[in-house]
Amino acid sequence: MLLKLLPVAVAAFLLGSIPTGYLLVRFFCHRDIRSMGSGNIGATNVLRAGGKGLGAATFLLDVLKGCAAVWLGLALAGVVAPTLPPRDAEAVGALFAVLGHMFTPWLHFHGGKGVATGFGVFLVAAPWAALAAIALFGIILTLTRYVSLGSILAAASFPVFAWYLVKGERPLFFLAVQVTVALLIIVKHHQNIRRLLGGTESRFGAKKPA
């Protein structure tokens, strides 16, 4: 079964690995986003370094590639592993899309933190839980203006929301991927966590990069 799922994993990883923020800034600003602001290729740094339009486009495209990876995973699994529960097929697509974004081979395996792509994959696989998590992100951002804190708490809350809001079949692997993706996103924010604890993290709207 694992060998049959290899095409699903590879396709999701390659979709997730598209460095949209890097490509947008390179194309429109003729600069390397990795040398700007925090050096991250995600939407927040693109917004700060390249403007609201590029930041919004980066977020939207990262969300869409996450959605597409789960849809593609379902479609491929239906061909190569038709007996696999749909939830598990979604989970494979979700996990490898986020891994592709975080460790993109096109940028020497240095990618983003997975927030927008993680939202995208679970917007398909667990839509109500994903919407609840993004709503919490919005509340935390509004109250504190810390993008990183909102991202960390949203990621941490997602498996809890999913436990209560996802209906129907919930295979163990599907649940394990939810927790794994949340932990990956939190770990990717380790520098932000250090700055939050030290009181040096930048707030949204400030010139200093986070």
N, C-alpha and C positions, 0 to 999 in steps of 0.2 A: 504493500500500500504506500509506504514512504517513497519508493522509487516512482510510483505512478503520480505522486503529488509534486514531483520535481518540476515539471513544466509550470504548475501553478505558482510554486515558490519563485522560480526564476522570472516569470512574467511579472509578478507583483513586485519583486525586488527591482527589476529594471524600470518599471513605471515609477516606483517610489524614488529611484535614484536620480531622476531628472532634476538638476539643480536650478529650479526656476528663478530663484532670487538672483543667483549668480548670472544666469543668462540674460535676465531683464536688465540688470545694471550694466553688464558688459555691452549689450546692444544699444541701450538708450543713453547711457552716460559714458561709455567707453572707458570704464574703470573696473577694477577688481573689487567686489564687495568685501572680500576677505582682508583687504588693506584699509577698510573704512570702518569707522565706529568700533563696534565690539568685534568685528571680523566674522560674525555669524552670517550665514546665507539666508536666514529666515526673514519673515515679513517685518518684524519689529526693527531690525537693523536696516533693512532695505528702506523702510519708511523714514527712518532718521537720516539715512545717508542719501537716498535718492528721491524722497518726497512721498506725499500721500498716495499719489496715483500708482507708483511702482510698488509701494508697500501693500496697497489693497489688491493689486494684480497678483503679487506674490502669494498673499494669503489665499486668494480665490483659487489660483492654479494649484497650490499645494493641497488644498481641500479636494479639488476635483481629481487630482491624480490618486489620492487616497480612495475616493469613491470608485474610480475606474478600476483600481487594483482589486477591490472586493468583487465588483461586478464581473471582471475578467476571471477572477479565481473561481467564482460560481460557474461561469460558462465552461471553463476548461475542465473543472472537476466533473461536470456533468458528462464530459466525453471520456476522460482518462480514468476517472474513479466514480462511476455512477452510483455505487453503493455507499459512498461517503455521505454522512449527514450534511445537509446544506450549511448548518451552523459551523461545522468543522472546516468546510471549504472556505467560508467567509473568514474564519479565524486565520487560516493559512495565508490568504491574501492580505489580511490586515497586518499580521505580524511582519511579513516580508516587505510590504510596502513601507512600513515605518522604519525597518532596518535599512532599506535601500536609501531612504531619505537621510537617515543619520550617518550612514557610512557609504556615501556615494563613491563608486569607483572612478567616476569622472573627475573628482577633486581629491584624489589620493586618499579616499575613504574618510575624508573629513566633511561632514554634512551639517545639517541643521539639528534642532532639538526635538523635532517631531510633533510639535503641538498642532499645527494646522493639518498636517497629513494624518495624525492620529484622530483628529476631529473628523476628517473626511472618511476614514475607513469605518469608524463607528457610527457615522451618520447614516451609513448603509446597513451595517451589521446590528446596531443597537440605537436607532434614531432618537428615541425619547431620552435615553440615558445621555447620549451625546449632547442633545439640546439642553438638558439640565446642567451638564458640566460646563457648557459654554455660557449659560446664564450665570452660573456661579462665578466664572471667570470675569464676566462683565461687572458683577456686583463688587468683587474684590478690587478690580481695576478702578472702578468709580470711587470706592472708598479710600484706597491707598495710593493709586496711581503707580503701583508696582506691577508691570507686566509679568515679571518673573514669578512673583508671589501668586498672582491670579492663575498662571499656567500650572504651577506646582500644585496648588490646592484643587484646581479643576481636574488635573490628572489623578490625584489621590482620591478624589471623590467619585470618579467615574465608575470603578468597579462596584462601589456601594449603590450608586444610582442604577447600574445595570442589574444588580441583584434583585432590586425591587420593581424595576420598570420593564425588564425584558420578559415577555410572555412566551409560552410554548416551550419547546425543547431547549435545554441548556446543557449540552455535553460538557464534560469536565475540561476537555481541551479548549473549548470556547471560553470557559470561565478563566482558565489558566492564561490564555492569551490576553484577556482584558487586564489582568493583574500585571503580566509581564510588560505590556506596552506602557502602562501607567508607571511602573518602576523605571523603565528605560528613560521615559521623559523626565522623571524626577532626577535620576542620576545625571542626565545630560545638563541639568541645571545646577550642578554641584558648585560651580564658581559663583553663580548668583546666590545660592544658599549661603555660601561663605560671606559674600558681601552684605546680604540681608542681616546676618547675625552680627556683622561688624559695623552695621549702620552706614555703609558706604555705597549701597546699591542706588543707582539712578532711578528717578521716577519718570514716568511717561510724560513727555513734553519738555523734559530737561535736555540741555545740549550735551551733557556728558553721557556717553554710551553705556548701556547696561551689558 
